[in-house]
Amino acid sequence: MSKYKKLALGIVFDALGYISFIIPGIGEFADIVWAPASAWLMTKMYKGKSGKVAAVITFIEEALPGFDIIPSFTLMWLYTYVFSNEEKTIQIKQ
């Protein structure tokens, strides 16, 4: 999957997380479903240790009330493709 496709999907997934924050009364139920789903999606998008750590953080962020505003998928994309040396090292080796 290309890095820009991951960015687009991440923005969509972050927006889905915001929906539960916006709709009063439904938010708590939606978070019960969305928290594990978002963690699973994170592990599928980002492999390895960083993906697992991001999945745990995403799960906690989505499960806790009031933290839905954090764009965890977008932040993970930034970490992976902008700030991390790991991705740059992989690109150089290829």
N, C-alpha and C positions, 0 to 999 in steps of 0.2 A: 504494500500500500504506500502510495507516495506521501511525502510529508505534508503536502498541501491538502490532500484528501483527509489526512488525519486531523489537520487544523479545522477543516470545514465540519467534519463529524464532531470534533470536540466542542465547537461553538454550538452545534445543534444539541449535543448532550447537556452542555451547560444551560442552554435555554430551557430544556426540559426540566432541569432541576429548579429553575426560577419559577416555573409554572406553579409548582406546589407552594412556593413562597407567596405568590400573588393571590391565589384563590383561597379565601378564608374558609375554614371548616374542613376542606378537603385536603389541605396541606399535610396534616399529620398522617392521614391514611396513605397519601401518595408517597410520602417519605419512607414509609414502611416497605413499600414495594420498590421504590426507586433506589434506595440506599444499596441493597445488595446487587441490584441490576447494574448500577453505575460502577460498582467495584468490579464486577465480572467484566463489563465492557472495557474498563481500564486495563485489566490483565490481558485482554485480547488485543488491544491496540498497542500496548507497550510491554514487551517481553522482558524477562530477567528480573533481577532484584529491584531495579528502579520501578518497574511496572507493578510488582507486588507491594512495594512500599506506598506507591501512589494509590493503589486500590484500597489499602487500609485507610489512608488519609481521606480518600473520597467517601468511603463508607461512613466514617466518623462524621465528616463534614455534612453529609446528606442526612444522617440520622439525628444529629443534634438540632434542636430548634433554633432558628435565627441565623444559621451559618450557610444557608442555601445560596446566599449572594456570592460566595467565593467561587470563581470560575476554575475549578480544579482541573478540568480537562485542558483548558487553554493554558493554564500555568504549567502543566506537565509537558505540553507541546513546547512551550518556551524553554523549559528546563532542558528538554531533549535536544532541540534543534538550534537553540541560540546560546545557552549558557554552559552546556555540558561539553567537556572535551571528549567524552566517549564516542559520541556520534561523529565528531570531526575526525577522530582517529580511524573509525570504521571507513569513512569516506576516502581518506588518504590511502588506506590499504587496498581499496578496490581499484 
